[in-house]
Amino acid sequence: MPMDKPREMEGLRRKEVAVCPTDDDTIAPRVKKPHKQSLDYIWRTGVAGGLAGCAAKTVVAPLDRVKILFQASNPQFAKYTGSWFGVGTAMKDIYREDGTRGLFRGHSATLLRIFPYAAIKFLAYEQIRAVVIHSPEHETPFRRLISGSMAGVTSVFFTYPLEVIRVRLAFETKRDSRSSLSSICKRIFNEVPPPRSTVHSSSPAIVNVATHAVGTIKSQYGLSNFYRGFSATIMGMLPYAGMSFLTHDTAGDVLRHKSISKYTTLPKPSNSPINKPPPLRSWAELFAGGIAGLVSQTSAYPLEVMRRRMQVGGAVGDGHRLRVRETARLIFRERGTQGFFVGLTIGYVKVVPMVAVSFYVYERGKTWLGI
């Protein structure tokens, strides 16, 4: 009998070793925390972001066409600016002239640009956020703002030429002068090469770096023509993307507050990572995205107007490249301070649903893809 006792004790220890690791999983199955630098996480984030961007842009494509015509002061549509009636009349004129295809002119180029743009933007945000915000203790508004701004600059740098092509396609209104995608590219490429731009020391450091990178492109080949308005875009993207992500994340925190969470959140999916908060209900997610669009659009709109004028610089006037200060003086001379906010009303109508749909599809896409 004494000899059997040690054997029984050893058997119990073996059972404890065998049972203990599975006890936690029996009570609450573990979902591994995704490694954000892994290839699996990267491609899933990119796909979710790209689909979100395409869905959002498709929803507001007709309004986007009219807004570009207003911002760039297209002579045929300048008389319609400044009122809701003008927006409706402009859309009716486009529809009467070209039908539904006219309202979506340039949309194919938009989708070609927006998928990689949105994919890079959301992917860059997740990656930069993981570096800047190490833990919940580092979750501050400033760090969220910086993460969003850097993500926006990164995505713009890689996709800006497609944006210039899209704006040119949308800017054309005369049926007899319609251009194909290839002819637009050739025209932009062969426009008079502008002189190498200089970056003022007073510009933000990130603008200096990004603009210098673009300046290394050989202008004699015409490639720099695809970066018209790039400096204004970078300066506009800093507040736009930063405020967009900051506002969305902050609104999500408010809507997930324990006092109202039972009305605003859904049960956490079984495949959701352990550190991820519960998803918002559809109306709450759309609301958070809409508020983000409203705030970000207001903060960056004057620079967006300047960017549009610089992008179509080769299609109007003498064709030379407009600089930031020159563009600002031109807009102010034409319409005063109000000129920097031309089309802001339609901008709200476009951006609020666009950003709402974008964040909604992205967050749902992440849930579907298990990240």
N, C-alpha and C positions, 0 to 999 in steps of 0.2 A: 504493500500500500504506500509506504513512504516514497518508493521509487516512482509511483504513478503520479504523485503530486507535481513534481517539476514538469513532467510532460504535459499535464493539464494546463499549467500556468503558461508554458510556451505556446500551446495551442491557442489559448485565449489572446496572447499578444499578437499572434499571426492574424487572428480574426480581426482584432482591433485595427491593425495596419491595413488590412484589406478593406475594411468597412469605412473607416474614417474619411478617406478622400472622396467617397461618393456621397457622404451624408449631406454636404452642402448642396450638391447638384440635385439631390432628391427633394430637398426643401425648396430651393430656388435655383433652377437651371442657370448656369453661368453662360453669359455671352461675352466673348473676348472683346476687349477694347481694341478697336481697329488701329493699326499702325498707319499714321497719316502719310508717312514717307514710302509706304509700300506701293508697288505697281498696281495692285488690286484696288486699293483705296483711290489712287490717282485717276485711273480710267473710269471708275464708277462716278467719282465727283465730276469729271469732265463731261461724261454723257449726261448726267443730271443737269448740269449747268447749260450745256448746249441746247438740250431740248427745252429748257425753261426760257432761254432767250428766243428761240424760234417761235414758241407758242405766244410769248408776249408781243413780239413784233408783228405777228400775223393779225392779232386782235386789233391793233391800232394802225395798220398799214395805210388806210385811206386818210386818216388824220395826219399821219406823218408826211404824206405827199403834200398836203395843203400847207402844213407848217413850214416845210422847206421852201415852198414857193413864196410864202409871206416873209420869212426871214431873209432870204436872198434877194428880196425886192424885185421879183420877176415883173417886168413891165406890164404884162397882160393881167396880172392879178394884184398889182399894187393898190388898185381902187377898192379892193374887198377887205383890206386889213382894218383891224380895230373894232370889229363887232361880230357877234354871233351870227347875225344875218349874212355878213360877208363870208363867213366860213361855210354856211349852208349854200350860198350862191356859188361860191367857188367850186364846191363839190358837185353841184348840179351842172355847172359848165363843163367840168372835166368829164362827167358821166355822159352828157349830151354829145360831147365831141368824140370821146373814145370808148364809152361804155365802161363796164366794170374793169376791164384791163387798164384803163387810164388811171383809175383810183389806186391800182396796185403796180403802177409803173415803177420800175426799179426795185420791186420786191424780191425778185430772184437774186439780184446782187445783194440785197439786204440779208437774205437767208444765208448766202455764201459767206457773208462777213460775220453775221451775228452768231452762228454756231461756234466757230472757233473763238470769237470775242467773248461770248458768255461762258464758254467752257474754260477759257484761260482765266477770266475774271473770278469765277467762283472757285476754281482750283487754286489760283494764286492766293485768294483770301484765306482758304482753309490752311494752306501751307504757311503763309506769313503769320497768320493768327496763331498757329501752333508754336512758332518761334517766339513771337512777341508776347503772347499770353501763355506762360508756362503752366499756370495753375489758377484756380478760382480766385486766389488772392491777388493775382495780377490783372483780373478782369476789370479794367477801368475804361471810362469813356474815351480818354485820350488814346489808349492802346487800340481800342476798336476803330477809332477814327484813322489812325495811322495805318492799320492793317487794311482797311477798306480803300484808302487813298493809294497805297502802293499796289494793291491788286488792280485798281482801275488803270493806273499808269502802265502796268505791265501788259495788260490786255490791249490797250490802245496802241502801244508801240508795235506790236506784232500784227495788228489787223488794220492799221490806219489807211493804207492804200485802197483797200476794198471800200472803206467809208467814202473816200473821195470819189470813186467811180459811182457809187450808189447815189450820191448827192447830184452828180452831173446828170445821170439818167433821169432823176426825178425833177431836175431843173428845167429840162426841155419840155416845151408845151406845143410847139407847132408841128402839125402832122407831117408836113412836107420836109421837115428837117430832122426827123427822128433818126437816131443813131443806134447801131447795134452795140453790144458789149465790147466787141473787138475794135470797132471804129472809135468808140469813146476812149479806150485805152491808148490807141495810136495817137489820137488827137492830144490827149494829155501829155503823152510822152514827147511829142514833137513840138509842144509849145515852147516859146522863147525861154531858154534857160535863165532863171533868175540869178542874180549875184548871190554869193555865199553869205548867208545871214549871220549877223553878230549877235551874241547873247549878252545882254547888259548884266553887269555885276550885281545889280539890285534884284535880279530875278531869283526865285527860290532855287536852292542848290539842285533839287531833283529836276527842275526845268532845264537848268544848265547842262546837266549830264545827258538827259534824254535828247535835247536839241543838238548837242554836240555829236551824239551818235548818228543822228539823221544827217548832220552836216558832212559826215564822212562819205556819204553817197556821192558819186561823181555826177555833178550836175550836167556835164556835157553829154551824158547819155540820157538825160531827161528823167531819170528815176526820182530825182528830188521833187519833180512836179507832182508826184503822188503824195507828197507830204505838205501840201499847201495847208496853212492854218494849224500846223502841228503844235507850235508853241502855245497858241491860244487853247488848243484842245487839252494839252497837258495841264495848263493852269486851271482850266475849267473842270478837269477830271478830279483834281485833288479835293475840292470841296464836294463835288457831286457824288463820287463813289464813296468817299469817306463818310459823308452825312447819310448816304443811303444805307450802308451797312450798320452804322452806329444807331440810326433811328430804328431800323428794323429789329436789331437785337435788343435795344432798350424797350421798345414796344412789346416784344415777346416776353421780356422779363416781367413787365407790368401785367400783361394778360395772364401770365402763369402764377401770379401772386396767390397765395393759399386762400385768400378771402374770396376770390372769384374763380379759382381754377376749375371748380366743378362745372362751371358754365362755359368755360373757354377751352378746356383741354380734352383730349381723347385718351382712352386707356393706352398705356405704353405697349407697343407691339412686342411680340415675343422675340423677334430677331433684332430688336433695338439694342445698341451698345449700352452698357451699364451706366456710363457717364452722360448719356444724352437725355435732355429733359423730355417730358411727354409732348407729343405733337399737339399743335393748336387745332381747334375745329376750323372748318373751311372758312366760315365768316370771319373768325378771329385772325387767321393767317392772311386773308385778303385785306383785312383792316390794317394790320401791321405793315404790310407791304404798301398799301395806299398812302399811309402817313409818311412812310419812308420816301415815296415818290414825290409827295407834296413838298417836304422839307428840302430834299436834294435838288429838286428843280428850281425852287426859289433861290437857293444859294449860288447856283452856277449859271443861271440863264443869261445874264449879260455877256459872259464869255462864250456861251454857245452861239449867240447871235453873231459875235465877232468871228467865230470859227466858220460859220456858214458863209459869211461874206468873203472870207479869205479862201475858202475852198473853191468857190465859183469865180475867183478872180480872173482865171483864164478864159472864162466864157462871157464876161462882160467887161466893158471899159477897154483899155489899151492892152490888156492881157498880162501886165506885169504883176509880179507877186506882191500882194499887200502885206505890210508888216503890221504888228500888233498895234502900235501907236498910230500908224497911218489909218488903219481900219477904224479905230476908236474915234479919231478926229472926223473921218468921213461920215460915220453913222451919226455923230453928234451934230455935225453941220447940216445933215439932211433933215433930221427929226428931233434934235435935242435929246434930252435924257430919256424921253419916251421911246426913242428909237432902239434903245438897248433892251426894251421889254416888248417889242413888237411880236405878237403871236404868243404871249405868255398865257393868255386865257386858254387858247387851244393847246398850249403846251401842258397846262394842268390836266385838261380833258384827256390828253394822250398819255402823259407820263404816269398819272395816278393809277389807271387800270393796268398799264404796261408793267410797272414795277410790282403791283399787287399780284398779277398773274405770274410774273417771273419768279418771285419768291415762293409763291404757292406751289408752282410746278417743281421748283428746285427742292423744296422741303419734302414734298410728297415723293419726288423721285429718289431722294436719299433714303426715305423710309422703304420704298419698294426695292431698292438695291441693297438694303441692309447696312447702311453706313450712317 
